[in-house]
Amino acid sequence: MNNNKKGQLEIFGLAIIMVLFMLGLLLFIKFSDEKQEIAEDFLFKQLPTKILNTMKDTTTDCKNQRVEILINDVASHLTYSDTYPQKCAYAENAYDQIQCTSYTNSYYELFNPIDGAITQILKNSLEESKINYEFEIRMRDGCLINKTTYNFEPDVTGCERARKVYADTFIFTSDKGAVEIILKVC
């Protein structure tokens, strides 16, 4: 009977050790997930700022002008109209913009869907990493110059249903007023 009681105590001791081991494992998993989430939050908070900084300082093939200069050029050549829904229109084919080649101008160099400077930066950074985003350039008065959204989930548009959204805005001055460049990642 004494051996029986000793065996039961050993089994009970092993059961307590297993419970403590499982509890420790669960705590480890819980805290390691939080550290990973903190790291992801830090990355996503920095991402819009880093991309916008890179974007504005990128030199294009258009007479070696930086993206910031070309955005300023496009914004400076807007036309305003009471009949247009947004009260403004960008001069996509304007000949008074910087002429990059005989057939391209600032707008084309920035937003060409195949090899535009901004298009390539967004594709090579966010889209390649499958990160949803909203990007827009607009005048401070609300005139929209360009808007691009990317979602790798086909039923989602932009960041409206995202659990977390990180954004940054850069403001430039053009001949027609303040220009906002906004990037949201979600």
MARGU-48415 format. One record per residue (C-alpha): residue in one letter; x, y, z. Coordinates in steps of 0.5 Angstrom, whole numbers, plus 2048, in hexadecimal, padded with zeros to 3 digits. Example, Ala and Ser with C-alpha at 12.3 -4.5 7.8 and 13.67 -1.06 7.14 Angstrom:
<pts>
A8197F7810
S81B7FE80E
</pts>
This chain:
<pts>
M800800800
N806805801
N8098037FA
N8028057F7
K80180C7FB
K80980D7F9
G80780C7F1
Q8018107F2
L8058167F4
E80A8157EF
I8048157E9
F80181B7ED
G80881F7ED
L80981D7E5
A8028207E4
I8048267E8
I80A8277E4
M8068267DD
V80182B7DF
L8078307E1
F80B82E7DA
M8048307D6
L8038367DA
G80A8387D9
L8098377D1
L80383A7D1
L8068407D4
F80C8407CF
I8078407C9
K8038467CC
F80984A7CD
S80D8487C7
D80784A7C3
E8068517C6
K80D8527C5
Q80C8517BD
E8068557BD
I80A85B7C0
A80F85A7BB
E80A85A7B5
D8078607B8
F80D8647B8
L80F8627B1
F8088647AF
K80886A7B2
Q80F86C7AF
L80D8697A8
P80986F7A5
T80E8747A7
K8148707A5
I81086F79E
L80E87679D
N81587979F
T81887479A
M813876795
K81487D795
D81C87D794
T81C87878F
T81F87A788
T81B879782
D81D87877B
C81987E779
K81F883779
N82288077F
Q81D884783
R81A88178A
V81387F78B
E81288578F
I81388978A
L80F886785
I80988678A
N80A88D78B
D80A88E783
V80488A782
A80088E788
S802894785
H7FF89377F
L7F8891781
T7F289477E
Y7EC896782
S7E589677F
D7DE897782
T7DB89177E
Y7E088C780
P7DE888786
Q7E488978A
K7E5890788
C7EC88E785
A7EF88A77F
Y7F688877F
A7F988A778
E7FB883776
N7FD88576F
A7FF88C771
Y80588F76D
D807894772
Q80988E777
I81088C777
Q811888770
C815882772
T81687F76B
S812881764
Y80C87D767
T80C87D76E
N80B882774
S80B88377B
Y80587F77C
Y80687A778
E80D87977B
L80A878782
F804874781
N80587077A
P80186977D
I80786577A
D80E86977C
G80C87077F
A810871785
I80B87178A
T80886B787
Q80E867788
I81086A78F
L809867791
K80986178D
N81085F78F
S80F861797
L808860799
E80585B794
E80B856793
S80A85679B
K80285579A
I80185B79F
N7FA85E79D
Y7FB86679C
E7F886C79A
F7FC872797
E7F9878795
I7FC87F792
R7F7885793
M7F788C794
R7F688F79B
D7EF892798
G7ED88B796
C7EF88A78F
L7F188378E
I7F7882789
N7F887A78A
K7F587578E
T7F886E78E
T7F5868793
Y7F8861793
N7F585B797
F7F7854796
E7F0852799
P7EB852793
D7E5854797
V7E885A79B
T7E9861798
G7EE86679B
C7EF8667A3
E7E88677A5
R7E78607A8
A7EE85F7AB
R7F085E7B2
K7F68627B3
V7F78687AE
Y7FE86C7AE
A7FF8727AA
D8038787A9
T80287F7A5
F8078837A1
I80688A79F
F80988E799
T808895797
S80689678F
D80589C78B
K7FD89A78C
G7FE899794
A7FF893799
V80088C796
E7FE88679B
I80187F79A
I7FE87A79E
L80087379F
K7FC86E7A3
V7FE8677A4
C7F98627A7
</pts>
